Amino acid sequence: MPAPIKPQQVQLYMKTKQSGSSQDTAAAKAGISTRTARRIDSGTHRPQRGRPHDWKTREDPLDGLWELELEPMLEREPRLEATTLFETLQEDHPGQYDDKIRTVQRRTAKWKAAHGKPKEVMFKIQHHPGEMGQSDFTQLKGFSVTVQGETFHHILYHYRLSYSGWQYVQVIQGGESFIGLSQGLQNALSACGGVPKTHRTDSLSAAYRNTGGRNPQLTQLYSTLCDHYRMEPTRNNLGVSHENGGIESSHGYFKRRLCQALYRRGSFDFESVAEYQQFIEQVIAKLNAKCQKKFALELPHITTFAQISHP
């Protein structure tokens, strides 16, 4: 089989022809046959392009860990997301792959293209530091948590500082009661280290007398609680739910992260409610670590408990 004609030979042949040499002379100088020269002149020459470029041209930025560690995780649990896989990489190999989030995202998207489309939720809300904290109750949907094998019926109290995004979540056994709101809010303020200027909810029956009017009144217990912490109670207007969107949006984000953590854990069962609460706090700690800089900026604007006790 004759050797393939190189592009450099074709270029040399054309250049020699243009300088005035005959076809035979130019072909001899380029190291090609007269027959090939005729094909070049007639425009029918088709250079061999070799095999397709299917080999890697640079080193794997993940050093083979995608195939060894991350892809097997997806195969076991396809609902895992790129962020979860990246956090696993950071935890298992501290400081080595902190700048590889985009690589993990691309490979996860490519993998899921053949197994189901990944879903992403993004949100960003702007507020002034120390201005507002938001509270609401939420329920887990699509999966069930069990305690010692028994279905655990509960809701979650969720608190969020609107500026920094710092969060607190507490397990509540029972409905949306004032006791649940009071315990959750006070524990959230204690964990935060202070009190924002205002506290926003929707029209929670634990906080408002919803008698059908457009301006429901505060319950006495909730009014007393807010007075104690010198925190102005506010609520979003009826029919305008996006006014409480900071906490509503974070509900979905937190629950997705909790669900991802449970998938990674490999079990939705806990030995006790305390163990479940501790697991939630671990998930929240990771989320709060992402907003630590903004939380540090917000802290000086939050009223401390010492200031409340000694105005």
VOBA-1610 file (N, C-alpha, C; in pm, whole numbers, padded with zeros to 5 digits, always signed):
BEGIN
Met+00085-00120+00000Met+00000+00000+00000Met+00088+00124+00000Pro+00071+00215-00098Pro+00155+00333-00104Pro+00134+00424+00017Ala+00240+00496+00051Ala+00232+00588+00164Ala+00137+00703+00132Pro+00059+00751+00229Pro-00034+00862+00204Pro+00041+00990+00170Ile-00020+01072+00087Ile+00040+01199+00047Ile+00020+01301+00161Lys+00129+01360+00204Lys+00122+01455+00314Lys+00083+01593+00261Pro+00016+01675+00342Pro-00021+01810+00300Pro+00100+01894+00259Gln+00214+01870+00326Gln+00335+01946+00293Gln+00382+01917+00150Gln+00362+01790+00105Gln+00401+01753-00032Gln+00313+01824-00134Val+00184+01833-00104Val+00093+01903-00194Val+00131+02050-00204Gln+00161+02110-00089Gln+00199+02251-00087Gln+00328+02276-00166Leu+00427+02182-00149Leu+00553+02196-00221Leu+00531+02182-00371Tyr+00444+02088-00410Tyr+00414+02069-00552Tyr+00352+02196-00611Met+00253+02253-00542Met+00186+02373-00592Met+00282+02491-00601Lys+00369+02504-00502Lys+00464+02615-00501Lys+00565+02602-00615Thr+00610+02478-00638Thr+00706+02454-00746Thr+00643+02481-00882Lys+00515+02437-00900Lys+00444+02463-01024Lys+00430+02613-01049Gln+00399+02687-00941Gln+00379+02831-00955Gln+00509+02904-00992Ser+00622+02842-00959Ser+00751+02905-00991Ser+00792+02883-01137Gly+00710+02804-01211Gly+00737+02783-01353Gly+00782+02645-01390Ser+00795+02555-01296Ser+00840+02418-01327Ser+00727+02340-01392Ser+00768+02236-01467Ser+00669+02151-01532Ser+00603+02062-01428Gln+00495+01996-01471Gln+00423+01905-01382Gln+00513+01793-01334Asp+00591+01733-01428Asp+00678+01622-01392Asp+00786+01667-01293Thr+00846+01783-01321Thr+00954+01832-01234Thr+00901+01864-01095Ala+00786+01930-01089Ala+00727+01966-00959Ala+00688+01841-00881Ala+00635+01740-00953Ala+00596+01616-00886Ala+00718+01545-00829Ala+00828+01539-00909Ala+00949+01474-00863Ala+01006+01546-00740Lys+01004+01679-00743Lys+01058+01755-00630Lys+00975+01735-00504Ala+00842+01718-00521Ala+00754+01699-00405Ala+00749+01555-00360Gly+00806+01463-00441Gly+00806+01323-00403Gly+00674+01254-00425Ile+00599+01299-00528Ile+00471+01237-00559Ile+00473+01190-00703Ser+00376+01107-00738Ser+00371+01056-00875Ser+00306+01159-00967Thr+00331+01139-01099Thr+00268+01227-01198Thr+00117+01211-01195Arg+00071+01089-01169Arg-00073+01065-01161Arg-00136+01147-01048Thr-00067+01148-00930Thr-00117+01229-00818Thr-00115+01376-00853Ala-00009+01418-00927Ala+00001+01558-00968Ala-00117+01597-01056Arg-00159+01503-01147Arg-00272+01533-01233Arg-00400+01548-01151Arg-00416+01466-01048Arg-00536+01476-00963Arg-00536+01610-00887Ile-00418+01652-00843Ile-00409+01780-00773Ile-00448+01894-00866Asp-00397+01889-00987Asp-00427+01995-01083Asp-00574+01999-01122Ser-00637+01879-01126Ser-00778+01873-01167Ser-00873+01896-01049Gly-00816+01901-00930Gly-00899+01922-00810Gly-00968+01798-00760Thr-00927+01679-00805Thr-00990+01554-00762Thr-00911+01481-00655His-00798+01540-00614His-00717+01474-00511His-00786+01485-00375Arg-00799+01371-00304Arg-00860+01368-00172Arg-00757+01316-00072Pro-00696+01406+00004Pro-00593+01361+00098Pro-00651+01271+00206Gln-00572+01172+00247Gln-00615+01083+00355Gln-00603+01159+00488Arg-00711+01154+00562Arg-00715+01232+00686Arg-00680+01150+00810Gly-00654+01022+00792Gly-00619+00941+00909Gly-00742+00913+00995Arg-00721+00847+01106Arg-00833+00813+01194Arg-00879+00938+01271Pro-01006+00938+01311Pro-01059+01053+01385Pro-00980+01079+01514His-00980+01205+01555His-00908+01244+01676His-00992+01204+01797Asp-00965+01083+01850Asp-01044+01033+01963Asp-00960+01008+02086Trp-00840+01066+02088Trp-00754+01048+02205Trp-00743+01179+02283Lys-00708+01168+02411Lys-00699+01286+02496Lys-00571+01363+02467Thr-00582+01496+02467Thr-00465+01579+02439Thr-00409+01644+02564Arg-00474+01624+02681Arg-00419+01676+02806Arg-00453+01582+02920Glu-00389+01601+03031Glu-00411+01513+03145Glu-00550+01533+03203Asp-00602+01426+03262Asp-00733+01431+03325Asp-00726+01520+03449Pro-00803+01631+03455Pro-00796+01720+03571Pro-00842+01655+03701Leu-00916+01544+03691Leu-00962+01474+03811Leu-00879+01350+03842Asp-00771+01330+03765Asp-00678+01220+03792Asp-00746+01083+03798Gly-00847+01064+03716Gly-00913+00935+03711Gly-01017+00911+03820Leu-01038+01012+03908Leu-01131+00994+04019Leu-01276+00993+03974Trp-01304+01051+03855Trp-01440+01044+03804Trp-01481+00899+03782Glu-01396+00823+03714Glu-01427+00682+03686Glu-01419+00595+03811Leu-01324+00627+03900Leu-01302+00542+04017Leu-01401+00568+04131Glu-01440+00695+04151Glu-01520+00729+04268Glu-01654+00793+04237Leu-01655+00895+04150Leu-01776+00973+04131Leu-01880+00905+04043Glu-01835+00849+03931Glu-01930+00782+03842Glu-01997+00663+03910Pro-01923+00581+03988Pro-01990+00473+04061Pro-02097+00523+04157Met-02076+00642+04217Met-02178+00700+04304Met-02305+00730+04226Leu-02289+00786+04105Leu-02405+00816+04020Leu-02475+00687+03977Glu-02397+00585+03949Glu-02457+00458+03907Glu-02540+00397+04020Arg-02493+00413+04144Arg-02569+00362+04259Arg-02691+00448+04288Glu-02675+00582+04272Glu-02784+00674+04304Glu-02786+00787+04201Pro-02861+00767+04089Pro-02862+00865+03980Pro-02918+01001+04018Arg-02985+01011+04132Arg-03043+01140+04172Arg-02941+01234+04235Leu-02820+01185+04259Leu-02716+01272+04313Leu-02684+01383+04212Glu-02654+01502+04264Glu-02626+01617+04178Glu-02478+01651+04178Ala-02439+01736+04084Ala-02298+01772+04069Ala-02242+01834+04195Thr-02320+01917+04264Thr-02272+01981+04386Thr-02240+01879+04492Thr-02324+01778+04505Thr-02301+01672+04602Thr-02174+01594+04568Leu-02156+01562+04442Leu-02036+01489+04399Leu-01911+01572+04425Phe-01918+01702+04397Phe-01803+01789+04417Phe-01768+01799+04565Glu-01869+01809+04652Glu-01843+01815+04795Glu-01779+01685+04844Thr-01822+01573+04788Thr-01760+01445+04823Thr-01613+01444+04784Leu-01584+01496+04666Leu-01445+01505+04619Leu-01362+01591+04713Gln-01418+01702+04758Gln-01346+01792+04850Gln-01322+01725+04985Glu-01423+01653+05033Glu-01410+01588+05163Glu-01309+01473+05160Asp-01310+01396+05052Asp-01222+01279+05044Asp-01079+01316+05004His-01064+01432+04938His-00931+01475+04892His-00914+01624+04923Pro-00899+01659+05050Pro-00897+01800+05092Pro-00791+01882+05019Gly-00835+01996+04966Gly-00744+02092+04905Gly-00689+02056+04769Gln-00726+01940+04713Gln-00666+01897+04588Gln-00749+01933+04464Tyr-00880+01943+04480Tyr-00964+01963+04363Tyr-01067+02075+04385Asp-01034+02174+04468Asp-01127+02281+04501Asp-01166+02366+04381Asp-01083+02364+04275Asp-01111+02446+04156Asp-01169+02363+04041Lys-01219+02243+04071Lys-01267+02154+03965Lys-01418+02141+03960Ile-01491+02236+04020Ile-01637+02228+04021Ile-01694+02225+03880Arg-01639+02306+03788Arg-01692+02308+03651Arg-01670+02175+03581Thr-01555+02113+03606Thr-01528+01982+03545Thr-01630+01880+03593Val-01658+01880+03724Val-01755+01787+03779Val-01894+01815+03723Gln-01929+01942+03711Gln-02061+01978+03656Gln-02076+01930+03511Arg-01970+01953+03430Arg-01978+01910+03289Arg-01992+01759+03277Arg-01914+01688+03356Arg-01918+01541+03344Arg-02049+01485+03399Thr-02102+01548+03503Thr-02231+01503+03557Thr-02342+01527+03455Ala-02340+01646+03391Ala-02442+01675+03290Ala-02432+01579+03173Lys-02310+01548+03130Lys-02290+01455+03019Lys-02340+01316+03056Trp-02310+01273+03181Trp-02354+01141+03226Trp-02506+01134+03233Lys-02566+01241+03285Lys-02712+01240+03303Lys-02787+01258+03172Ala-02717+01307+03069Ala-02782+01322+02939Ala-02833+01187+02888Ala-02767+01080+02930Ala-02807+00947+02887Ala-02895+00876+02990His-02912+00939+03109His-02987+00873+03216His-03098+00960+03274Gly-03116+01078+03223Gly-03219+01167+03276Gly-03163+01307+03288Lys-03245+01407+03261Lys-03199+01545+03262Lys-03185+01596+03405Pro-03068+01654+03439Pro-03052+01712+03573Pro-03134+01839+03586Lys-03177+01866+03706Lys-03254+01986+03733Lys-03175+02077+03825Glu-03181+02207+03799Glu-03108+02303+03880Glu-03202+02415+03924Val-03182+02460+04045Val-03258+02572+04098Val-03160+02676+04147Met-03176+02800+04103Met-03088+02907+04146Met-03173+03026+04190Phe-03129+03092+04293Phe-03198+03212+04337Phe-03098+03304+04406Lys-03130+03435+04402Lys-03046+03534+04465Lys-03133+03650+04509Ile-03125+03686+04639Ile-03208+03791+04694Ile-03120+03893+04764Gln-03150+04020+04745Gln-03072+04127+04805Gln-03151+04194+04917His-03089+04216+05033His-03147+04288+05145His-03036+04363+05217His-03075+04450+05310His-02977+04521+05390His-02937+04436+05511Pro-02811+04445+05556Pro-02764+04365+05670Pro-02845+04393+05796Gly-02885+04287+05865Gly-02957+04300+05991Gly-03100+04347+05979Glu-03148+04359+05857Glu-03281+04415+05835Glu-03393+04316+05868Met-03379+04192+05822Met-03493+04102+05831Met-03452+03956+05849Gly-03530+03887+05933Gly-03527+03742+05943Gly-03662+03690+05900Gln-03667+03573+05839Gln-03793+03518+05788Gln-03814+03377+05842Ser-03938+03348+05876Ser-03973+03217+05930Ser-04089+03156+05853Asp-04087+03025+05845Asp-04199+02953+05785Asp-04187+02806+05823Phe-04295+02733+05806Phe-04296+02589+05822Phe-04298+02524+05684Thr-04241+02406+05674Thr-04242+02335+05547Thr-04249+02186+05572Gln-04291+02112+05472Gln-04303+01967+05481Gln-04214+01901+05377Leu-04166+01783+05409Leu-04090+01702+05314Leu-04188+01628+05224Lys-04164+01634+05095Lys-04249+01565+05000Lys-04164+01480+04906Gly-04217+01368+04868Gly-04145+01281+04775Gly-04060+01175+04842Phe-04040+01188+04972Phe-03966+01085+05045Phe-04007+01092+05192Ser-03986+00983+05264Ser-04026+00976+05405Ser-03907+00940+05493Val-03897+01009+05605Val-03796+00980+05706Val-03858+00887+05809Thr-03783+00789+05853Thr-03831+00697+05956Thr-03739+00701+06078Val-03796+00672+06192Val-03720+00661+06318Val-03741+00520+06371Gln-03632+00445+06379Gln-03636+00304+06418Gln-03737+00226+06334Gly-03738+00259+06204Gly-03820+00184+06110Gly-03964+00231+06099Glu-04006+00322+06185Glu-04143+00372+06183Glu-04149+00508+06115Thr-04252+00529+06032Thr-04268+00658+05966Thr-04275+00770+06069Phe-04195+00874+06047Phe-04187+00985+06141Phe-04266+01103+06085His-04381+01131+06144His-04465+01241+06098His-04418+01370+06164His-04381+01468+06081His-04327+01592+06134His-04329+01700+06027Ile-04303+01822+06068Ile-04277+01931+05976Ile-04145+01995+06017Leu-04099+02089+05939Leu-03973+02156+05968Leu-03997+02306+05985Tyr-03942+02362+06091Tyr-03941+02507+06107Tyr-03813+02558+06039His-03827+02662+05958His-03714+02712+05878His-03700+02863+05900Tyr-03582+02907+05942Tyr-03551+03048+05964Tyr-03435+03087+05874Arg-03441+03211+05820Arg-03336+03257+05731Arg-03316+03407+05744Leu-03190+03450+05756Leu-03157+03591+05751Leu-03157+03634+05606Ser-03234+03737+05573Ser-03257+03773+05433Ser-03132+03824+05363Tyr-03045+03894+05434Tyr-02926+03950+05370Tyr-02820+03844+05343Ser-02778+03775+05446Ser-02665+03682+05431Ser-02707+03544+05384Gly-02833+03507+05411Gly-02877+03372+05375Gly-02849+03269+05484Trp-02799+03313+05601Trp-02774+03221+05713Trp-02906+03155+05751Gln-02902+03023+05782Gln-03025+02947+05803Gln-03022+02864+05931Tyr-03141+02831+05975Tyr-03159+02739+06087Tyr-03283+02656+06058Val-03277+02527+06085Val-03391+02438+06063Val-03409+02349+06185Gln-03534+02333+06227Gln-03563+02250+06344Gln-03679+02157+06316Val-03666+02034+06365Val-03773+01935+06352Val-03887+01972+06448Ile-04009+01974+06395Ile-04127+02005+06476Ile-04223+01887+06469Gln-04255+01831+06584Gln-04353+01723+06589Gln-04490+01785+06616Gly-04579+01770+06522Gly-04709+01833+06534Gly-04729+01931+06421Gly-04830+02016+06434Gly-04864+02109+06329Gly-04796+02243+06345Glu-04847+02342+06270Glu-04791+02477+06271Glu-04845+02554+06391Ser-04803+02515+06510Ser-04852+02574+06634Ser-04765+02691+06678Phe-04816+02769+06773Phe-04734+02877+06827Phe-04615+02820+06902Ile-04634+02708+06970Ile-04522+02646+07043Ile-04409+02612+06947Gly-04445+02554+06832Gly-04344+02521+06732Gly-04275+02645+06680Leu-04352+02750+06650Leu-04295+02876+06601Leu-04206+02940+06707Ser-04254+02943+06831Ser-04178+03006+06939Ser-04047+02934+06966Gln-04054+02802+06978Gln-03932+02724+07003Gln-03834+02737+06888Gly-03884+02723+06765Gly-03796+02732+06650Gly-03731+02868+06637Leu-03811+02974+06651Leu-03759+03109+06636Leu-03656+03141+06745Gln-03687+03107+06870Gln-03594+03138+06978Gln-03464+03059+06965Asn-03473+02935+06923Asn-03351+02856+06901Asn-03270+02912+06784Ala-03341+02960+06681Ala-03273+03019+06565Ala-03199+03146+06606Leu-03265+03233+06684Leu-03201+03357+06729Leu-03081+03327+06817Ser-03093+03226+06901Ser-02981+03187+06988Ser-02864+03136+06906Ala-02894+03051+06806Ala-02786+02996+06722Ala-02721+03107+06639Cys-02801+03206+06599Cys-02750+03317+06519Cys-02665+03412+06603Gly-02706+03431+06728Gly-02632+03521+06814Gly-02691+03660+06825Gly-02812+03678+06772Gly-02874+03810+06779Gly-03007+03815+06708Val-03063+03937+06701Val-03199+03956+06652Val-03200+04061+06541Pro-03264+04033+06427Pro-03277+04135+06322Pro-03383+04238+06360Lys-03393+04343+06281Lys-03489+04450+06311Lys-03633+04402+06293Thr-03659+04324+06190Thr-03795+04278+06163Thr-03797+04127+06145His-03915+04070+06169His-03935+03927+06150His-04055+03908+06060Arg-04034+03844+05946Arg-04142+03830+05847Arg-04190+03685+05839Thr-04320+03671+05829Thr-04384+03541+05803Thr-04493+03564+05699Asp-04555+03455+05655Asp-04680+03472+05584Asp-04791+03474+05690Ser-04913+03449+05653Ser-05024+03459+05750Ser-05036+03331+05832Leu-04932+03301+05908Leu-04933+03183+05992Leu-05040+03196+06100Ser-05119+03091+06119Ser-05219+03094+06225Ser-05152+03096+06362Ala-05026+03054+06368Ala-04951+03060+06493Ala-04915+03202+06532Ala-04925+03296+06436Ala-04886+03434+06462Ala-04998+03534+06441Tyr-05098+03499+06357Tyr-05203+03595+06322Tyr-05342+03535+06339Arg-05436+03621+06373Arg-05577+03582+06376Arg-05633+03604+06235Asn-05642+03499+06159Asn-05688+03509+06021Asn-05840+03493+06017Thr-05908+03605+06035Thr-06055+03603+06042Thr-06123+03639+05911Gly-06043+03651+05804Gly-06103+03681+05675Gly-06079+03821+05628Gly-06035+03912+05714Gly-06008+04048+05672Gly-05872+04059+05605Arg-05846+04177+05547Arg-05720+04197+05479Arg-05608+04236+05575Asn-05641+04266+05699Asn-05540+04306+05797Asn-05554+04223+05924Pro-05514+04096+05918Pro-05526+04011+06036Pro-05442+04064+06152Gln-05491+04045+06272Gln-05424+04095+06392Gln-05328+03990+06448Leu-05223+04040+06512Leu-05130+03951+06578Leu-05198+03879+06694Thr-05162+03754+06714Thr-05207+03688+06836Thr-05132+03748+06953Gln-05191+03739+07071Gln-05128+03797+07189Gln-04994+03732+07219Leu-04989+03600+07203Leu-04864+03528+07235Leu-04752+03569+07140Tyr-04783+03580+07011Tyr-04679+03616+06914Tyr-04637+03762+06932Ser-04733+03848+06961Ser-04701+03989+06986Ser-04608+04003+07106Thr-04635+03928+07210Thr-04551+03931+07330Thr-04411+03880+07300Leu-04403+03775+07218Leu-04273+03718+07182Leu-04189+03821+07106Cys-04248+03887+07008Cys-04174+03987+06930Cys-04136+04107+07016Asp-04225+04149+07107Asp-04194+04260+07197Asp-04075+04225+07285His-04072+04101+07331His-03962+04058+07419His-03827+04073+07350Tyr-03821+04040+07223Tyr-03695+04048+07148Tyr-03680+04182+07075Arg-03777+04274+07094Arg-03773+04405+07029Arg-03756+04392+06878Met-03839+04307+06826Met-03833+04272+06685Met-03969+04306+06623Glu-03970+04383+06518Glu-04096+04424+06456Glu-04154+04310+06372Pro-04276+04266+06402Pro-04337+04159+06322Pro-04394+04214+06192Thr-04366+04150+06081Thr-04424+04188+05952Thr-04473+04063+05882Arg-04558+04082+05784Arg-04609+03968+05707Arg-04623+04011+05563Asn-04619+03914+05471Asn-04640+03947+05331Asn-04789+03968+05307Asn-04820+04052+05209Asn-04959+04082+05178Asn-05031+03960+05124Leu-05158+03951+05153Leu-05238+03839+05104Leu-05235+03834+04952Gly-05209+03716+04898Gly-05206+03699+04754Gly-05077+03742+04689Val-04979+03786+04770Val-04850+03830+04715Val-04741+03746+04783Ser-04740+03618+04754Ser-04653+03525+04824Ser-04506+03549+04798His-04472+03615+04683His-04331+03635+04653His-04264+03732+04751Glu-04345+03807+04830Glu-04287+03897+04929Glu-04215+03820+05038Asn-04252+03695+05056Asn-04182+03608+05151Asn-04095+03509+05075Gly-04057+03549+04953Gly-03986+03456+04864Gly-03851+03412+04913Gly-03784+03494+04998Gly-03652+03455+05046Gly-03655+03323+05121Ile-03758+03304+05203Ile-03768+03179+05279Ile-03834+03070+05195Glu-03932+03109+05111Glu-03999+03010+05027Glu-03900+02945+04930Ser-03815+03026+04868Ser-03717+02971+04773Ser-03617+02880+04843Ser-03575+02922+04963Ser-03474+02843+05034Ser-03531+02713+05086His-03665+02705+05104His-03726+02577+05140His-03684+02469+05041Gly-03712+02498+04913Gly-03684+02399+04810Gly-03538+02365+04802Tyr-03452+02467+04812Tyr-03308+02444+04802Tyr-03259+02358+04918Phe-03303+02393+05041Phe-03260+02314+05157Phe-03309+02170+05147Lys-03436+02152+05110Lys-03490+02016+05106Lys-03422+01931+04999Arg-03384+01994+04890Arg-03308+01920+04788Arg-03173+01878+04843Arg-03107+01968+04916Arg-02977+01934+04973Arg-02990+01827+05081Leu-03098+01835+05161Leu-03123+01733+05262Leu-03146+01598+05196Cys-03225+01600+05090Cys-03254+01475+05017Cys-03126+01418+04957Gln-03043+01503+04900Gln-02916+01458+04844Gln-02828+01396+04952Ala-02825+01460+05070Ala-02744+01407+05180Ala-02796+01272+05226Leu-02928+01253+05223Leu-02987+01125+05260Leu-02955+01018+05156Tyr-02958+01056+05027Tyr-02919+00962+04922Tyr-02774+00917+04944Arg-02691+01013+04973Arg-02550+00982+04994Arg-02531+00895+05119Arg-02610+00922+05221Arg-02604+00843+05345Arg-02647+00699+05320Gly-02739+00683+05225Gly-02783+00548+05190Gly-02898+00496+05274Ser-02954+00581+05361Ser-03065+00538+05446Ser-03144+00661+05491Phe-03276+00643+05501Phe-03364+00750+05549Phe-03409+00720+05692Asp-03349+00621+05755Asp-03389+00579+05889Asp-03289+00628+05993Phe-03342+00672+06109Phe-03259+00721+06217Phe-03295+00649+06347Glu-03199+00643+06437Glu-03222+00578+06565Glu-03309+00662+06656Ser-03302+00795+06641Ser-03379+00884+06727Ser-03405+01016+06656Val-03499+01093+06711Val-03527+01226+06657Val-03405+01316+06674Ala-03334+01298+06786Ala-03213+01378+06811Ala-03107+01352+06704Glu-03093+01226+06661Glu-02996+01194+06556Glu-03038+01258+06424Tyr-03167+01258+06396Tyr-03219+01321+06274Tyr-03195+01471+06277Gln-03221+01535+06392Gln-03196+01679+06405Gln-03048+01711+06386Gln-02962+01626+06442Gln-02818+01647+06426Gln-02777+01635+06280Phe-02839+01543+06207Phe-02810+01526+06066Phe-02851+01650+05988Ile-02969+01705+06020Ile-03015+01828+05956Ile-02917+01941+05983Glu-02868+01951+06106Glu-02775+02058+06142Glu-02644+02046+06064Gln-02603+01924+06033Gln-02482+01906+05952Gln-02504+01957+05810Val-02623+01933+05754Val-02655+01984+05621Val-02658+02136+05622Ile-02724+02193+05724Ile-02733+02339+05737Ile-02596+02401+05756Ala-02508+02335+05832Ala-02373+02389+05854Ala-02298+02405+05723Lys-02315+02312+05631Lys-02249+02321+05501Lys-02306+02438+05420Leu-02438+02458+05428Leu-02499+02569+05356Leu-02454+02702+05416Asn-02449+02709+05549Asn-02407+02833+05614Asn-02261+02865+05589Ala-02180+02763+05568Ala-02038+02787+05538Ala-02022+02862+05407Lys-02116+02843+05316Lys-02108+02909+05185Lys-02138+03059+05194Cys-02208+03101+05301Cys-02243+03243+05315Cys-02174+03305+05436Gln-02064+03244+05480Gln-01998+03289+05602Gln-01949+03433+05593Lys-01898+03472+05476Lys-01847+03609+05460Lys-01958+03712+05475Lys-02073+03686+05411Lys-02185+03780+05423Lys-02243+03778+05564Phe-02243+03662+05629Phe-02292+03653+05765Phe-02204+03735+05859Ala-02072+03731+05836Ala-01980+03810+05917Ala-02006+03960+05898Leu-02044+04000+05777Leu-02078+04139+05752Leu-02211+04178+05817Glu-02301+04081+05829Glu-02433+04110+05884Glu-02433+04115+06037Leu-02347+04039+06101Leu-02349+04028+06247Leu-02343+04162+06320Pro-02256+04257+06279Pro-02251+04385+06351Pro-02382+04463+06347His-02471+04429+06254His-02598+04501+06239His-02713+04432+06311Ile-02685+04320+06378Ile-02788+04244+06449Ile-02784+04281+06597Thr-02901+04302+06655Thr-02909+04336+06796Thr-02872+04216+06882Thr-02776+04232+06971Thr-02733+04122+07056Thr-02828+04106+07174Phe-02823+03991+07241Phe-02908+03967+07356Phe-02871+04059+07472Ala-02744+04096+07481Ala-02702+04189+07586Ala-02767+04325+07565Gln-02778+04368+07440Gln-02843+04496+07412Gln-02993+04491+07441Ile-03053+04375+07422Ile-03195+04360+07454Ile-03217+04366+07604Ser-03128+04303+07681Ser-03141+04299+07826Ser-03109+04433+07890His-03017+04509+07827His-02973+04637+07882His-02980+04744+07773Pro-03099+04797+07747Pro-03115+04896+07640Pro-03037+05024+07668
//
